[in-house]
Every structure is written in C-alpha cells, then in structure tokens.
Amino acid sequence: MTINILFAAQPDSWAQYKEPLSAALQQTGLSYALRCDFAPSDVDYIVYAPNSAIQDFAPFTRLKAVMNLWAGVEGVVRNKSLTVPLTRMVDEDGLTQGMVEWVTGHVLRHHLGMDRHIVNPDHNWDHSPPPLSRDRPVSILGFGALGQACAAALLALGFPVTGWSRSAKAMDGVTTCGGADGLRQALSGAQIVVLLLPATAATENTLNAETLALLPRGAVIVNPGRGPLIDDDALLAALDTGQIAHATLDVFRIEPLPEHHRFWSHPGVTVTPHIASETRPDSASRVIAENIRRHVAGEGLLHLVDRSAGY
Ligand SMILES: NC(=O)c1ccc[n+]([C@@H]2O[C@H](COP(=O)([O-])OP(=O)(O)OC[C@H]3O[C@@H](n4cnc5c(N)ncnc54)[C@H](OP(=O)(O)O)[C@@H]3O)[C@@H](O)[C@H]2O)c1
C-alpha cells in the first residue's frame, strides 16, 4: 500500500527538501507518495515545521505520526488537535554538528578574550594570556542530544564541564546533576554557562535574578536554547552591574528581536539571529525517512516527544 507523506512547512522549504527527502525515502524501499498538497483525510505522515500553515490536525483522520523538522517543539507540543505521536529532530550529522561548532566557537571567543584583539582601535599591546581551558569551568544547562554533544567537544578541548538535566545522566569526565540543588551546583562554579534546554513551563526563566546571582562575578552566558529560558530584565540588570560580563544570545522571546530591545544596544550583549544551528535537509531527510520506515515496520519511533513534559 502506498504511504502518503505530506510536507508541511514554509513554502520555500519544499524546494530544499523535495529531492533529499525523496532520495532518502527511496532508500527505505517503502512505496510512498510525497507531496505538499494531499487531501487531509489521505495523509499518513506529516513532515512538519511549526510555522507551517497547518495548525489544525483534526481533519487528518488517518494520520499516524508527525515528524517535526526542528529540535524545538514548543510550537506544536501543546496543540490539542494533535493526538498521534510527535517526533523531534535529532540529527548528529547536521543539526547537532552545527550546534557543536557554534557553541564551541562562542565559548572559545569568550575564553580566549578574542574581542580584545579583534576590536582594538588604540592598538593596545595587552600581552596578558588567557587561562588554559582546564581553568575555565563550563556548565551546560540541558544535557540532551545537543548538550551532550557540545559537552564532548568542550571536554576534548580541556574544559571542565558540568551538565544539568531533568533525569540522571552519566558521561565520562563530565559532572552531571539535576534539580534545584544541581542547578545551584552547576551555576556556582561556572565561568561560562551554555543554555540548551527546551522551552517548557518548567524551564521558563531558569536564569533569573536569583540564579544569575549564583554565578561567580564576571561569568558569561551563551544561549542557543530558547529566549524564555532567561528573564531578560534580570539579565540586563546583571550585565549593568558586571555580575554577568557578557551574554551571547541566539534566541529571543520575540524573533526577530524587536528593534527597540536593549539587547541590540547593550555593549555586553552579542545578538545572533537564531542561526546557532539549522536543520540540514540532506541529513535530516535520512532521519525522517528512517523514522517513517521504523513506524511502518512496527518498530518504535526514535526521538519521540514526551507530550506531558513538553519536549
Ligand atoms: N538556536 C538554534 O538554532 C537551535 C537549534 C536546535 C535546537 N535548539 C534548542 O535546543 C534545545 C535542546 O535540544 P536537544 O535536541 O538537545 O533537546 P533534548 O535532547 O530534549 O535535551 C533537552 C535537555 O534539557 C533537559 N531538561 C528539560 N527540562 C528540564 C528541566 N525542567 N530541568 C532540567 N533539565 C531539563 C532534558 O533533561 P532530560 O535529559 O532528563 O530529558 C535534556 O537533558 C531545543 O529544545 C531547542 O529549543 C536551538
């Protein structure tokens, strides 16, 4: 029987995904039709981006699963009309690799104090060396697919790494922790904090006035996770007092970041336009095709979202 797969994302994504997704589905040996215009009642699977025009899943009466193209699912997980399994994007060869590169780059920027040399209009001959990585503890809040991959890369560079998650985790060479005590532990020793948590009710304002105060003075925040993880006003206040030396922010409560937002003008903030890591069509298509194959074969879906936890 032919499986009907609907591609539902922004219209310009179809051109990027049509070929790689078709090629990856062909590799599975499934008999399929892939289009972006099926009648809802004919659709078996949806390859989905939360900014798609489809927001009501009720007409998709024979739908079996939805494959989210993004790692973050906050834009779909609370949709009451979606009652079938939802998977999120985990793609080591694309999305994860991109995040590892972005996080490592921004951690190294702050660790090495690169700005002193890149922006040096007075030609200041400041010969002071940075500490070695072994003296620069980094804590990663959110120790999942992306957090763990970033931890492995930072560990390989010599940084002492702490990972904070909801459930217990273990990784050789990394200090792992959870809960409120674990958060205190992760923050109190960290000179650089990387946020790789999902946006859920439980993670909102993880960094607030109280938790920012736990960090040693002059700590740096790197947030490629989601905007609501940080209380913006508390961060700006901590930047103004020097409690936080710098924040590199890729994600915001409102995107694009509104023109009047103080993050744009604050000298202690670097704004990047939600580019920490993108889903890459070639490798992501292979992940999606394999997951559809698994589901058709009666094997468990990979990267299943826990709807009650919200990620
Ligand atoms: N800026 C970008 O370009 C970009 C790109 C991709 C992803 N992202 C963001 O990165 C996030 C993480 O992606 P991922 O694939 O690594 O997700 P993931 O594998 O689901 O990992 C999420 C981690 O956060 C932890 N967590 C969740 N709620 C928590 C809580 N209340 N307290 C403590 N820890 C908690 C989880 O704990 P458990 O391990 O116990 O479940 C897990 O370790 C995504 O949700 C997305 O928002 C951003």
The ligand as an SDF file (V2000), in Angstrom:
LIG
                    3D

 48 52  0  0  0  0  0  0  0  0999 V2000
   19.2510   28.1370   18.3170 N   0  0  0  0  0  0  0  0  0  0  0  0
   19.1500   27.1230   17.4740 C   0  0  0  0  0  0  0  0  0  0  0  0
   19.4820   27.2610   16.3050 O   0  0  0  0  0  0  0  0  0  0  0  0
   18.6570   25.8000   17.9810 C   0  0  0  0  0  0  0  0  0  0  0  0
   18.7920   24.6730   17.1760 C   0  0  0  0  0  0  0  0  0  0  0  0
   18.3820   23.4340   17.6790 C   0  0  0  0  0  0  0  0  0  0  0  0
   17.8410   23.3440   18.9480 C   0  0  0  0  0  0  0  0  0  0  0  0
   17.7110   24.4610   19.7040 N   0  0  0  0  0  0  0  0  0  0  0  0
   17.1700   24.3680   21.0710 C   0  0  0  0  0  0  0  0  0  0  0  0
   17.9180   23.4110   21.8130 O   0  0  0  0  0  0  0  0  0  0  0  0
   17.0140   22.6890   22.6520 C   0  0  0  0  0  0  0  0  0  0  0  0
   17.6310   21.3890   23.0950 C   0  0  0  0  0  0  0  0  0  0  0  0
   17.6640   20.4750   22.0190 O   0  0  0  0  0  0  0  0  0  0  0  0
   18.0380   18.9330   22.2540 P   0  0  0  0  0  0  0  0  0  0  0  0
   17.8590   18.2400   20.9670 O   0  0  0  0  0  0  0  0  0  0  0  0
   19.3290   18.8170   22.9770 O   0  0  0  0  0  0  0  0  0  0  0  0
   16.8560   18.5330   23.2510 O   0  0  0  0  0  0  0  0  0  0  0  0
   16.8050   17.2770   24.2290 P   0  0  0  0  0  0  0  0  0  0  0  0
   17.6420   16.1640   23.7010 O   0  0  0  0  0  0  0  0  0  0  0  0
   15.3670   17.0290   24.5100 O   0  0  0  0  0  0  0  0  0  0  0  0
   17.5190   17.8050   25.5590 O   0  0  0  0  0  0  0  0  0  0  0  0
   16.9050   18.6960   26.4210 C   0  0  0  0  0  0  0  0  0  0  0  0
   17.6310   18.6420   27.7390 C   0  0  0  0  0  0  0  0  0  0  0  0
   17.0250   19.5670   28.6450 O   0  0  0  0  0  0  0  0  0  0  0  0
   16.7540   18.8760   29.8650 C   0  0  0  0  0  0  0  0  0  0  0  0
   15.6020   19.4520   30.5610 N   0  0  0  0  0  0  0  0  0  0  0  0
   14.3380   19.6060   30.1020 C   0  0  0  0  0  0  0  0  0  0  0  0
   13.5670   20.1560   31.0570 N   0  0  0  0  0  0  0  0  0  0  0  0
   14.3480   20.3380   32.1350 C   0  0  0  0  0  0  0  0  0  0  0  0
   14.1340   20.8460   33.4430 C   0  0  0  0  0  0  0  0  0  0  0  0
   12.9330   21.2830   33.8220 N   0  0  0  0  0  0  0  0  0  0  0  0
   15.1820   20.8720   34.3050 N   0  0  0  0  0  0  0  0  0  0  0  0
   16.3930   20.4170   33.9270 C   0  0  0  0  0  0  0  0  0  0  0  0
   16.6820   19.9270   32.6970 N   0  0  0  0  0  0  0  0  0  0  0  0
   15.6630   19.8870   31.8180 C   0  0  0  0  0  0  0  0  0  0  0  0
   16.4750   17.4630   29.4440 C   0  0  0  0  0  0  0  0  0  0  0  0
   16.5730   16.6020   30.5510 O   0  0  0  0  0  0  0  0  0  0  0  0
   16.4400   15.0090   30.3490 P   0  0  0  0  0  0  0  0  0  0  0  0
   17.7440   14.6100   29.6980 O   0  0  0  0  0  0  0  0  0  0  0  0
   16.3180   14.4880   31.7180 O   0  0  0  0  0  0  0  0  0  0  0  0
   15.2490   14.7830   29.4590 O   0  0  0  0  0  0  0  0  0  0  0  0
   17.5640   17.2570   28.4070 C   0  0  0  0  0  0  0  0  0  0  0  0
   18.7920   16.9730   29.0350 O   0  0  0  0  0  0  0  0  0  0  0  0
   15.7660   22.5510   21.7870 C   0  0  0  0  0  0  0  0  0  0  0  0
   14.6160   22.3170   22.5530 O   0  0  0  0  0  0  0  0  0  0  0  0
   15.7120   23.8940   21.0980 C   0  0  0  0  0  0  0  0  0  0  0  0
   14.9490   24.7820   21.8830 O   0  0  0  0  0  0  0  0  0  0  0  0
   18.1090   25.6780   19.2450 C   0  0  0  0  0  0  0  0  0  0  0  0
  1  2  1  0
  2  3  2  0
  2  4  1  0
  4  5  1  0
  4 48  2  0
  5  6  2  0
  6  7  1  0
  7  8  2  0
  8  9  1  0
  8 48  1  0
  9 10  1  0
  9 46  1  0
 10 11  1  0
 11 12  1  0
 11 44  1  0
 12 13  1  0
 13 14  1  0
 14 15  2  0
 14 16  1  0
 14 17  1  0
 17 18  1  0
 18 19  2  0
 18 20  1  0
 18 21  1  0
 21 22  1  0
 22 23  1  0
 23 24  1  0
 23 42  1  0
 24 25  1  0
 25 26  1  0
 25 36  1  0
 26 27  1  0
 26 35  1  0
 27 28  2  0
 28 29  1  0
 29 30  1  0
 29 35  2  0
 30 31  1  0
 30 32  2  0
 32 33  1  0
 33 34  2  0
 34 35  1  0
 36 37  1  0
 36 42  1  0
 37 38  1  0
 38 39  2  0
 38 40  1  0
 38 41  1  0
 42 43  1  0
 44 45  1  0
 44 46  1  0
 46 47  1  0
M  CHG  2   8   1  16  -1
M  END
$$$$
